[in-house]
Amino acid sequence: MDALTLKKMVAKAALQYVQPGTVLGVGTGSTVDCFIDALADSGIQLKGAVSSSIRSEKKLREIGVSIVDMNDVESLSVYVDGADEVDPANCLIKGGGGANTREKIVADISEKFVCIADQSKLVQVLGAFPLPVEVLPMACNAIARKLEALGGQVKPREGFTTDNGNIILDVAGLRITDPVSLEKEINHWPGVVTNGLFAIRKADVVLIATAEGIKTR
Ligand SMILES: O=C[C@H](O)[C@H](O)[C@H](O)COP(=O)(O)O
């Protein structure tokens, strides 16, 4: 089964968590694009959506979902988003599309974070996918040196600026056996906006598309 078919499958499966008439949290990425398409086909009527990126906002508007400013809601019952890697404890690496900061903000106010992924995203230990770290431009080299001291190989993402006007450093070569500690450590460095580890606020439910069907974890 090809990657797009798996993404469409898992996107459709996430519709069971969507409550009509509510404000839904919506993430970013190619799997979420499939989810927004599935939402359009489902005919489910939402009150609106809080989105984690300009890309998803645009797509949601195109299907007639109104965008709600996060400052106008206290909490969200459900947040649907993809991931770049998922470990056995449902800790994630996110930010392959550079949206990890807004994603972390929306996930934080959500009661249920439903992560949608295909089986290629499953790992035993996080870190094969380079960890994205959003940094303020003036801190780029200082933070890169600190990440290298942790044993990572750091590459600034070329020609890319986040929705918040910052830089992404992609950090390869980390074997992340304690994602909670690493998430806290990197986030404490001045100049880091957020890193792409979702371990402190991990997924509550992970839907995994496999050739045999959807698995729920
Ligand atoms: O910044 C992007 C997000 O964290 C995505 O959810 C993540 O990169 C997964 O994207 P995709 O569904 O395209 O693999």
The ligand as a Tripos MOL2 file, in Angstrom:
@<TRIPOS>MOLECULE
LIG
   14    13     1     0     0
SMALL
NO_CHARGES

@<TRIPOS>ATOM
      1 O1          5.7330   20.6970   11.2870 O.2       1 LIG1
      2 C1          5.0510   19.7740   10.8660 C.2       1 LIG1
      3 C2          4.3520   18.7940   11.6870 C.3       1 LIG1
      4 O2          4.9250   18.5150   12.9070 O.3       1 LIG1
      5 C3          3.8720   17.5460   10.9700 C.3       1 LIG1
      6 O3          2.7870   17.0900   11.7100 O.3       1 LIG1
      7 C4          4.8890   16.4570   10.8410 C.3       1 LIG1
      8 O4          6.0440   16.9650   10.2060 O.3       1 LIG1
      9 C5          4.3490   15.2650   10.0460 C.3       1 LIG1
     10 O5          4.0850   15.6590    8.7530 O.3       1 LIG1
     11 P1          3.5960   14.6710    7.6200 P.3       1 LIG1
     12 O6          2.1990   14.3040    7.9670 O.co2     1 LIG1
     13 O7          3.6990   15.4830    6.3630 O.co2     1 LIG1
     14 O8          4.5250   13.5070    7.6200 O.co2     1 LIG1
@<TRIPOS>BOND
     1     1     2 2
     2     2     3 1
     3     3     4 1
     4     3     5 1
     5     5     6 1
     6     5     7 1
     7     7     8 1
     8     7     9 1
     9     9    10 1
    10    10    11 1
    11    11    12 2
    12    11    13 1
    13    11    14 1
@<TRIPOS>SUBSTRUCTURE
     1 LIG1         1 GROUP 0 **** ****
